[in-house]
């Protein structure tokens, strides 16, 4: 998606007439369905003047293509400036420019990280050349038009307010400004020469049109790439906050020691790359020859990862790296150098099959290691037993005399990188008030079906592509087939009869070739992703009198996530209804964000179905 697209000639005219910022702002509002903040508007106003100066060269043809604010496929990130055309040999090129308003920066000892003044203080940021290079690599990776039409992407960074002081050009960052040249305030003519090396003849924006309309490749699945990552291969590029958090975590792990524990809390929503960063950390710290474990409460991700690593490492090697969250209740303090806790929102107080071991999993994890990294999304707490919250982690970190650092991941890689879909989902489930979106105009395939048979048919069809489409449902039907394999569990009307995932599949339901014929639940898919997800919304969530209503009594008696809620209602009658309401809403929010490319829904309640359909087509009132 491109916010502003014109020829160089028209771009220069728009800047000269002082309307470029207004045009970008208006097109941003029409395409992104939200307003920009004053800082971003001011950056457009200033930076485009400098880009005008750079392009005012007759050797750069007037009909070269100009694009401003191009949204990278599969992410929520935008490229500042693209210039398209042909070089002297008639080869198609696109110059990618990362623009910065910076005036000063500080050297760090971390890879590709600098400190600079952002907002109201000094903050860690990616080196501009690293940022430009990773954005170009993502464009290569996701847009088929780039390689199909042999379009060569040439990244660079232009800091038009920054006088070179030897910091950003320090040899520590050499690897990255070799890949994406860096141009400072005094480098206007050098910047022009770089542009002219690749773009001299105009293309009337044809190359940008091809990129804008190019077929988008599916993103790489973490589980599929895991073996290669553990072998040290760079399967995923870390961008922006991901890279900053990765380097921050490495720094904290290196300095942690007995008596001076380090706790890092990383907040991030669905698809922000929490698990990717966690695995990258596992690889890096293992290569440092430090003792580290990757920890999850939910067994499904661990079982999927184990299946992907079969033949790549022994079972003992695997079990020495990947652990359940209940493994530390009797661990000697400071035994491990680091624990990387993914899906930390699912941690519980006590461990063991009967909840009779240990005292508190958060406390035990912090106590067992010199450093602990908690990746957390509090909106994915889906049972009454989930205690993982930033507040709870802070409490135990303080009691263990640990230093606490907090970060946030916001780059979106799931749901086609659509922040709009996530905001719409929070609004439609009435979890929180968010921006006013028309979902049908966002870059995500969301559909509401009138029958479960239609939903099943389209999921079967999508699954033929790459075995990455599945049906899931709220746990509103008993698991009868667990003991009687010939029985059906989920029966809707006269023609829809399906079973919950087979017990023989266990936690491998998501990747088993035949498991598309069964229905999964929150316990078999949380922490994992697919291309397409089909969600059956049961009677535990309905729409009545302009309100989303939840009812735990409609859940199966076999669902442990709300087990004991009646007793809890008697003990805490004021607090418990809100907790139950949020658990059910969070469950469906989590299910409806498992698909990277699309989410398809069937509601057992017709009024709820109509509600979803209406809000797909219209703004919220």
Secondary structure, 3 states (H helix, E strand, C coil): CEEEEEEHHHHHHHHHCCCHHHHHHHHHHHHHCCCCCHHHHHHHHHHHHHHHHHHCCCCCCCCCEEEEEEECCCCCCEEEEEEEEECCCCCEEEEEEEEECCCCCEECCCCCEEEEEECCEEEEEECHHHHHHHHHHHHHHHEHHHHHCCCEEEEEEEECCCCCCCCCCCHHHHHHHHHCEEECCCCHHHHHHHHHHHCCECCCCHHHHHHHCCCECCCCCHHHHHHHHHCCCCCCCCCCHHHHHHHHHHHHHHHCECCECEEEEEEECCCCCHHHHHHHHHHHHHHCCCCEEEEECCHHHHHHHHHHHECCECHHHHHCCEEECCCCCCCCCCCEEEEEECCHHHCCCCECCCCCECCCHHHHHHHHEEEEEEEECHHHCCCCCCCCCHHHHHHHHHHCCCEEEEEEECCCCCHHHCHHHHHHHHHHCCCCCCCCCCHHHCCCEEEEECCHHHHHHHHHHHHHHHCCEEEEECCCCCCHHHCCCCCCCEEECCCEEEEECCCCCHHHCCCCCCHHHEEECHHHHCCCCEEEEEEEECCCEEEECCEEEECHHHCCCCCHHHCCHHHHHHHCCCCHHHHHHHHHHHHHHHHCCCEEEEEEEEECCHHHHHHHHHHHHCCCC
